[in-house]
Amino acid sequence: MNNKIYGTLIFELSRPGRKGYSLPPCDINAKGLNALPANVLREEAPALPEADEQTVARHYTNMSNNNFGVDTGFYPLGSCTMKYNPKINEEMAALPAFTTLHPAQPDNTTQGALRLYYEEQQMLSEIAGLSEFTLNPYAGAHGELTGLMIIRAYHRSRGDEKRTKIIVPDSAHGTNPASAAVCGLQIVEVKSTERGTVDVEDLKPLLGDDIAGMMMTNPNTLGIFETEIPEIARLVHECGGLMYYDGANLNPMLGVCRPGDMGFDVMHINLHKTFSTPHGGGGPGDGPVGVRKGLEQFLPNPRVVRKEDDTFTLEYNDKALGSISTFLGNYGIIVRAYAYLLALGRDGFKMAGRLAVLNANYIKEKLKQHYLLPIDGLCKHEFVFDGLRPEYGGDHHDDTHVTTLDVAKRLLDLGFHAPTIYFPLLFHEALMIEPTETESKDTLDAFIAAMIQIAEEAKSNPQNVKSAPHHTPVTRLDDVKAVKDAIFTYQA
């Protein structure tokens, strides 16, 4: 059997009696050591594959070659910032001085690690225009939940228990309403204007003494800068609510403007998007949360603080919302971000946001004659097409025409990962592209050429696009069946 074939399982390569190890006989009982209690032993051996080392190595190497990632090609996944990250940051996070630390060590034995944590808090506070950060949350959505818990803790500290509603734009990331619901808040949706920004007139009637706050992303999910934030912040603050900033789209803002200066009270940052972590696959991540002056006491325990003698310690306080993670979050991610920030420096840091904006606008302008651009004008780090233009076979009301899904599948044949499709939900055939700041013009031009080729094929030979991909290990899958009838275990 050719184990290069996608879908061949290690179980199928198993042969009875084959081994990939050589271990001495177990002599626990002979040495008088306690064996495992009978009540924790299996009644029969687990059904594990039996294979030699060479077969195992080749199998998993060949399987890995079927994966697509930022080390193998362009990954323009809108809203996710799938960018290449310097390998030096991986090396820093892997230093034994960090990896061999135990979280329960006394403070006097972990001063270097605590200093790194504290200095990163300070850097993020400066970047965001806020007073203090915690790096404890494990991911962006975890940061959202933590930030919303801080907002609730703030209102409760004032005896204001009736504020149980949170305003969320209709263009928000799906994690916003989900995090609010987990926090026990009722979601109130505010509509967008035709330009894709929050409709201030729709917002005004929603405000009242039951509003805990408002969640916003800027630039928003369409990649558009929300120019009315000062007015929105004024309105929300006047009704007694707080402003929450979802930092998922922070990249283009770097060194240009700060959420704290716009009027936001609480925010999270996705270190794994903005500050150097191999992103994707469900983790790992880290979602630091920052607050304006006056809210620091509500940050979760423990907090890393600097003492008068210039040493660092962990501090716990009774006003904090409690602990939201074990010890200090995903420390390896924190180290990567620290190395990234120091390597960029102030000038490099400012360039990152500008290049993210430049790259996105370059692709948008090159492709808008072939793909439908529902909201024209300057975008930030990402933008959204609404499928192919009608003259290239796009039709929202006829499934026989070439769809956004077809475009995404055909793109795989041409060596690129597909952008985000069918999100945000504001557009029927949404195709969301984020090139990030790390890609060269050569890569962008190759991607543009591929997208134009697909548009031309959709016009002249639509069936070739609708039957794609043709050159991947597997072709069209039944996506609905894969969701409804998922098989997670091997069956002989």
C-alpha positions in Angstrom: 0.0 0.0 0.0 1.3 3.4 -0.9 1.3 5.4 2.4 1.6 8.7 0.4 -2.1 8.3 -0.4 -4.0 10.9 1.7 -6.3 9.1 4.1 -4.2 6.0 4.7 -4.2 5.5 8.5 -1.4 4.3 10.7 -3.8 1.4 11.6 -3.9 0.3 8.0 -0.1 0.1 8.0 -0.1 -2.0 11.1 1.2 -5.6 11.0 0.9 -8.0 14.0 4.2 -8.3 15.9 6.0 -5.3 14.4 7.7 -3.0 16.9 9.5 0.3 16.7 11.1 0.1 20.1 13.3 -2.1 22.2 12.8 -2.0 25.9 14.0 -4.2 28.8 11.5 -6.5 30.5 9.3 -4.9 33.1 10.7 -5.8 36.5 8.5 -3.7 38.8 7.3 -6.7 40.9 10.8 -8.3 40.9 12.1 -5.2 42.7 9.3 -5.2 45.2 7.9 -2.0 43.8 4.1 -1.5 43.9 2.3 -2.5 40.7 -0.7 -0.5 39.5 -3.9 -1.3 41.5 -6.1 -3.9 39.7 -9.0 -1.4 39.6 -7.1 0.9 37.2 -5.9 -1.7 34.8 -7.5 -2.4 31.5 -9.3 -5.7 31.1 -7.7 -6.1 27.7 -4.9 -4.4 25.8 -5.8 -1.2 23.8 -6.1 -1.6 20.1 -2.9 0.3 19.1 -1.2 0.0 15.7 1.9 -2.1 15.5 4.5 -0.6 13.1 8.3 -0.3 12.9 10.0 3.1 13.3 10.6 3.6 9.6 7.0 3.0 8.7 5.9 5.5 11.4 8.4 8.1 10.3 7.5 7.9 6.7 3.7 7.8 7.4 3.7 11.0 9.5 6.2 12.8 7.2 4.0 12.1 4.2 0.9 13.1 6.1 2.6 16.4 7.1 3.3 17.1 3.4 -0.4 17.2 2.8 -0.8 20.1 5.3 -0.8 23.7 4.2 0.6 26.4 6.5 2.4 29.7 6.5 5.8 27.9 6.1 4.6 26.3 2.9 2.6 29.1 1.1 0.5 32.2 1.2 -2.3 32.0 3.7 -4.7 35.0 3.2 -7.2 34.0 5.7 -9.2 37.1 6.5 -9.9 37.9 10.2 -7.2 35.5 11.4 -3.8 37.1 10.6 -2.1 34.0 9.4 1.3 35.5 8.9 4.9 34.2 8.8 6.7 34.7 12.2 10.5 34.8 12.7 11.9 31.5 13.9 14.2 33.3 16.3 11.1 33.9 18.5 10.6 30.1 18.6 14.2 29.7 19.7 13.7 32.2 22.5 10.6 30.5 23.8 12.4 27.2 23.8 15.3 28.3 25.9 15.7 25.9 28.9 15.8 28.8 31.3 12.1 29.3 30.4 10.9 25.8 29.6 12.3 24.2 32.8 10.7 26.7 35.2 8.0 25.4 37.5 5.1 27.8 38.2 5.2 27.1 41.9 8.8 28.2 42.3 9.4 31.0 44.9 9.5 34.5 43.4 13.2 34.9 44.2 14.0 32.1 41.8 12.0 33.4 38.9 12.9 37.1 38.7 14.0 37.0 35.1 10.7 35.4 34.0 8.6 37.8 36.1 10.6 40.8 34.8 9.8 39.7 31.2 6.1 39.4 32.1 6.1 42.8 33.7 7.9 44.6 30.9 5.6 43.1 28.4 2.6 44.4 30.4 4.2 47.8 30.2 4.8 47.6 26.5 1.3 46.5 25.7 -0.1 49.3 27.9 1.9 51.9 25.9 0.8 50.3 22.6 -2.9 50.3 23.6 -3.0 53.6 25.5 -4.2 51.9 28.7 -3.1 51.8 32.3 -2.3 48.1 32.9 -2.5 44.7 31.3 -2.8 41.1 32.5 -1.3 38.4 30.3 -3.2 35.6 32.0 -6.0 34.7 29.5 -5.2 31.8 27.3 -6.8 33.1 24.0 -8.6 35.9 22.3 -12.1 34.6 23.3 -10.8 34.0 26.8 -9.6 37.6 26.8 -13.1 38.7 25.7 -14.7 36.8 28.6 -12.2 38.2 31.0 -12.8 41.8 29.8 -16.5 41.4 30.1 -16.1 40.0 33.6 -14.1 43.1 34.5 -17.0 45.3 33.2 -19.5 43.3 35.3 -17.2 43.5 38.3 -16.9 47.3 37.9 -20.7 47.8 37.8 -21.3 45.4 40.7 -18.6 47.3 42.8 -20.9 50.3 42.5 -24.0 48.4 43.4 -25.3 48.7 39.8 -26.8 45.2 39.3 -29.3 46.1 36.6 -26.7 46.5 33.8 -27.1 43.1 32.2 -27.1 44.0 28.5 -24.1 44.4 26.1 -24.3 46.1 22.7 -22.7 44.2 19.8 -22.5 45.3 16.1 -24.1 43.0 13.5 -20.6 42.8 11.8 -18.9 41.5 15.0 -16.8 38.4 15.3 -18.9 35.5 16.4 -16.9 35.2 19.6 -18.3 38.6 20.8 -21.9 37.5 21.4 -20.7 34.0 22.5 -18.4 35.5 25.2 -21.1 37.9 26.3 -23.6 35.0 26.7 -21.1 33.0 28.7 -20.6 36.0 30.9 -24.4 36.1 31.6 -25.0 39.2 29.5 -27.9 39.8 27.1 -26.8 40.7 23.6 -28.3 43.8 21.9 -27.5 44.1 18.2 -26.7 47.4 16.6 -27.0 47.6 12.8 -24.4 48.8 10.3 -24.8 51.5 7.7 -24.4 50.9 4.0 -20.8 51.8 4.4 -20.3 48.9 6.8 -19.7 51.0 10.0 -21.9 51.2 13.1 -25.1 53.1 12.6 -25.0 55.8 15.3 -28.7 56.6 14.8 -29.6 52.9 15.3 -27.4 52.9 18.5 -29.1 55.8 20.3 -32.4 54.1 21.1 -30.6 51.1 22.5 -28.8 53.0 25.2 -30.2 53.0 28.8 -29.4 52.3 32.4 -29.4 48.6 31.8 -26.4 48.7 29.3 -23.2 47.3 30.8 -21.2 48.3 27.8 -20.5 48.0 24.0 -18.1 45.7 22.2 -16.4 47.0 19.1 -13.6 46.0 16.7 -11.7 48.8 14.9 -11.1 48.4 12.1 -14.2 46.3 12.0 -14.7 42.9 10.4 -15.0 44.4 7.0 -11.6 46.0 7.4 -13.1 49.5 7.6 -12.1 52.1 10.1 -14.9 53.2 12.4 -14.7 56.9 12.3 -17.6 57.6 14.7 -16.0 56.0 17.7 -15.5 59.2 19.7 -19.2 59.9 19.4 -20.1 56.3 20.1 -17.9 56.3 23.2 -19.4 59.5 24.4 -23.0 58.1 24.1 -22.1 54.8 25.8 -20.3 56.6 28.7 -23.1 59.1 29.2 -25.5 56.2 29.8 -23.1 54.7 32.3 -21.7 51.9 30.1 -18.1 51.0 29.3 -16.4 50.5 25.9 -14.8 47.2 25.1 -12.3 46.9 22.3 -11.9 43.5 20.5 -8.2 43.5 19.6 -8.5 40.9 16.8 -7.9 43.5 14.2 -5.2 45.5 16.0 -2.4 44.9 13.3 -3.1 48.0 11.1 -3.5 50.3 14.1 0.1 49.6 15.4 1.9 52.9 15.9 -0.9 54.9 14.3 -3.6 55.1 16.9 -4.4 53.6 20.3 -7.7 52.2 21.6 -7.3 53.9 24.9 -7.1 57.3 23.2 -10.3 56.6 21.3 -12.3 56.1 24.5 -12.1 52.4 25.1 -12.0 51.3 28.8 -11.2 47.6 28.4 -9.6 45.6 25.6 -7.9 42.3 24.7 -5.0 41.7 22.4 -4.4 38.5 20.5 -0.7 37.8 20.9 -1.0 34.9 18.6 -2.3 37.2 15.8 -0.5 40.4 16.2 2.7 39.6 18.1 4.3 36.4 16.7 2.9 33.0 17.4 2.3 30.2 14.8 -1.4 30.8 14.5 -4.0 28.2 13.7 -5.0 24.6 14.6 -6.8 25.7 17.7 -3.9 27.0 19.7 -1.8 27.8 21.5 -2.7 31.4 22.1 -2.7 34.2 24.7 -5.2 37.1 25.0 -3.9 39.8 27.3 -6.5 42.2 28.7 -5.9 45.9 29.4 -7.9 48.4 31.3 -7.9 52.2 31.7 -6.9 53.9 34.9 -9.4 53.2 37.7 -10.1 49.6 36.7 -6.8 48.0 37.6 -8.0 46.4 40.8 -10.5 44.3 38.9 -7.8 42.5 36.8 -7.6 38.8 37.6 -5.2 37.3 40.1 -2.3 37.0 40.2 -0.8 40.3 39.0 2.9 40.7 38.4 4.1 43.9 40.1 7.4 45.6 40.6 8.4 46.3 44.3 10.3 49.3 45.6 13.6 47.4 45.6 13.2 46.8 41.8 12.3 43.1 42.2 9.1 41.4 41.0 6.4 39.4 42.8 2.9 38.0 42.4 0.2 40.0 44.0 -3.3 38.9 44.9 -6.1 41.3 45.9 -9.7 40.8 47.1 -11.3 43.2 44.5 -10.0 41.2 41.5 -12.6 39.1 39.6 -10.7 36.0 40.7 -8.3 33.8 38.7 -9.1 32.9 35.1 -6.1 30.7 34.3 -3.6 28.5 36.0 -0.8 30.8 37.1 0.3 33.2 34.4 -1.3 32.1 31.1 0.6 30.5 28.2 4.1 31.7 29.1 5.8 30.4 25.9 3.5 32.7 23.8 4.3 35.6 26.1 8.0 35.0 25.5 7.5 34.9 21.7 5.7 38.2 21.8 8.4 39.8 24.0 11.1 38.7 21.5 9.1 40.0 18.6 8.5 43.4 20.2 12.1 43.9 21.1 13.3 42.8 17.6 10.9 45.2 15.8 11.6 48.2 18.0 9.6 51.4 17.8 10.3 52.1 14.1 9.7 48.5 12.9 6.6 48.3 15.0 5.1 51.3 13.2 5.9 49.8 9.8 4.1 46.6 10.5 0.7 48.3 10.6 1.4 50.4 7.5 2.5 47.4 5.5 -0.6 45.4 6.5 -2.7 48.3 5.1 -0.7 48.7 2.0 -0.8 45.0 1.1 -4.5 44.7 1.5 -5.3 47.8 -0.6 -2.9 46.6 -3.3 -4.8 43.3 -3.7 -8.2 45.0 -3.5 -7.5 47.5 -6.2 -6.0 44.8 -8.5 -9.0 42.5 -8.2 -12.1 44.7 -7.9 -12.6 44.6 -11.7 -13.2 40.9 -11.4 -14.7 40.5 -8.0 -17.7 42.4 -6.6 -16.6 45.0 -4.0 -19.7 46.0 -2.1 -18.0 48.8 -0.1 -15.3 50.7 -2.1 -12.7 53.0 -0.6 -9.7 52.6 1.6 -9.6 49.5 3.7 -7.2 48.6 6.5 -5.6 45.2 6.9 -8.4 43.2 5.2 -11.4 43.6 2.9 -14.4 41.6 1.7 -15.6 40.8 -1.8 -19.1 39.6 -2.5 -18.2 36.9 -4.9 -17.4 37.2 -8.6 -18.8 40.1 -10.6 -21.8 39.2 -12.7 -19.9 39.5 -15.9 -17.6 36.8 -14.6 -20.3 34.3 -13.7 -21.2 35.6 -10.2 -24.9 35.3 -9.4 -26.3 35.2 -5.9 -29.6 33.8 -7.0 -28.5 30.9 -9.2 -26.5 28.0 -7.7 -25.5 26.8 -11.1 -23.2 29.8 -11.4 -19.7 29.9 -9.9 -19.9 30.6 -6.2 -17.4 31.8 -3.6 -16.9 28.2 -2.5 -16.0 27.2 -6.1 -13.4 30.0 -6.2 -11.9 28.9 -2.9 -11.7 25.2 -4.1 -10.1 26.2 -7.4 -7.5 28.4 -5.6 -6.1 25.2 -3.9 -5.1 23.9 -7.3 -3.1 27.0 -7.9 -1.0 26.7 -4.8 -2.7 29.1 -2.4 -4.8 28.6 0.7 -8.3 29.9 0.3 -9.3 33.2 2.0 -12.1 33.1 4.6 -15.4 32.5 2.8 -19.0 33.3 3.8 -17.9 35.5 6.6 -18.9 38.1 7.6 -22.6 37.3 7.2 -23.4 40.8 5.8 -22.7 39.5 2.3 -24.2 36.4 0.6 -21.0 35.4 -1.2 -18.4 36.9 1.2 -14.8 36.3 0.4 -12.5 37.9 3.0 -8.8 38.5 2.2 -6.1 39.5 4.6 -2.5 39.4 3.2 -0.8 40.5 6.4 2.3 42.7 6.6 4.9 39.9 6.0 4.2 39.0 2.4 6.3 40.3 -0.5 5.0 42.0 -3.6 6.0 39.0 -5.6 3.7 36.7 -3.5 0.9 39.2 -3.7 1.2 39.5 -7.5 1.2 35.7 -7.9 -2.0 35.5 -5.8 -3.6 38.3 -7.8 -2.8 36.4 -11.0 -4.3 33.2 -9.7 -7.5 35.0 -8.6 -7.8 36.7 -12.1 -7.2 33.3 -13.8 -10.1 31.8 -11.8 -12.4 34.7 -12.7 -11.5 34.2 -16.4 -12.1 30.5 -16.1 -15.5 31.1 -14.4 -16.4 33.1 -17.5 -15.1 30.8 -20.2 -15.2 27.3 -18.6 -17.3 27.5 -15.4 -17.4 23.7 -15.0 -13.7 23.6 -14.5 -14.0 25.9 -11.5 -17.2 24.2 -10.1 -15.5 20.8 -10.1 -12.2 22.0 -8.5 -9.9 21.1 -6.9 -8.3 18.8 -9.4 -4.7 18.5 -8.2 -5.1 18.1 -4.4 -4.8 14.7 -2.6 -8.6 14.6 -2.4 -11.1 16.4 -4.6 -14.6 17.7 -3.7 -15.7 16.4 -0.3 -19.3 16.2 1.0 -18.9 19.1 3.5 -22.4 18.6 5.0 -21.8 14.8 5.5 -18.4 15.6 7.0 -20.1 17.7 9.7 -23.2 15.6 10.3 -21.5 12.2 10.1 -18.0 12.8 11.4 -15.9 9.7 12.2 -13.2 10.2 14.8 -12.2 6.6 15.6 -10.7 3.9 13.4 -12.9 1.0 12.5 -11.3 -2.1 11.0 
